[in-house]
Amino acid sequence: MPKSKRGESSRGGDKQLSTRTKKQIDSLPEHAQHIYKKAHASAIDQYQNPEKRRGGKKQSAEEVAHKAAWSAVKKKYKKKGNEWVKKEEEED
């Protein structure tokens, strides 16, 4: 399988996380890792078509999925020092 210069798969339908991405989420709590992986997989499927990406062909589906997944994690978790902690429940 062809690889890009950052070790990410260049095959569009590949749902595997890159080695780099795996290392980045290793510091997350188990629940946050689950959120990341689910959001990432969903975004990979959703943004395969470059016309659906805000940046068009400038960003790969992997890059967009990475951003979407981190956004999903940051809705529930925040970084406190070197640790990711769950945000306190906010009343609506």
N, C-alpha and C positions, 0 to 999 in steps of 0.2 A: 504494500500500500504506500503511495507517495506521501512524503512528509513535507511540511512547510519548514521554513528556517527556525521556527520556534518550537518544533516538535509536535505541532498540531496536525491532525489528519487533514488532508486536503480533499478527501472524498466527502461529498455533500451529505450522504445518508448515514454517515458513521455517527453513532450515538455515544461512543466511548469518550470519556473525559481525557484530555491530554495529561501527560505526566506533570507538566507545569501546573495545570489547574488542580490536579489531585493534591499536590504539595501545598497549594494555597488554602485548600479547605481542610487540611489535616488538623489545624488548630481550632476548628469549630467544634462545639458540643455535638453529640450524636444527632439530636433533633434538628439542629441547624444544618448539619450535613445532609439530612434527609430532605429538608426544604430546598437546599441548593440543588441537589441531584434531580428532584422532581421538576423544579422550575427550569433547570437547564435542559432537560430532555424535552419538555413541552416547548420551550423557545426554539430549540433546534428544529423541531417539526414545523412550528409556526413560521419561522423566518428563512426557510430554504429558498423561497422565491425572493430575489434581490429587490423586487418592487415593493415588498412588504416591510423592508428595512428602512429606517429613517435615513441612514447614510447610503442607501442603495448598494451598489457594488463596491463602494469604498471599504465596507466592513464585511467580513465573512459571517456566515450564520453562527460560527463558533464564538466570534467576538461579541456579537449581539446577545447570544445565549448566556455568555459569561456575565455580561452587564445585567441582564434581566434576572439571573439567578442571584447575584449579589444583592440586587435591589430587594428581592423577596426575602433574603436572609436579614437584611437591615431593617425590614419592617418589624421583625420580632426580636432581633438581637442587636446589641451595641457592644462596641469594644471598650473595655475598661482596663486600662494599662495594656498588658499583653494578652488579656483573656477576653473571650466573647461571652457576654452574660445576657440572659433573657431580659428584655425590657419589662418593666412593671406594667400590669394591666392598667390601661387608661379608660376612664369612664366616658362614654359618649354622651 
